[in-house]
Amino acid sequence: MVGLSDLLHLSDLNPSKRRVAVYARVARVWEFNKDNRLAHLDIVFIDAEGNKMYAEVGPGHADKFKTQLEEGNLCILRDFDTLV
């Protein structure tokens, strides 16, 4: 279980950090389609400090997370890859 003291701000993320978790609000969600098929779900997250992060969820996981990633929802994000 992730405790509040274990959560990072989006500005603290970098590719060298593993097994981290952040607490952020879903600011915007949209589907990116290519050739009339879902290519990925696009999300913009914003944390308590106002930092923003763009993220993608691939088509294999989009249905699983689509209902949880509604605009305005607060989320604990974990088990993800950070790319620069």
Disulfide bonds with the S-S distance in Angstrom:
none
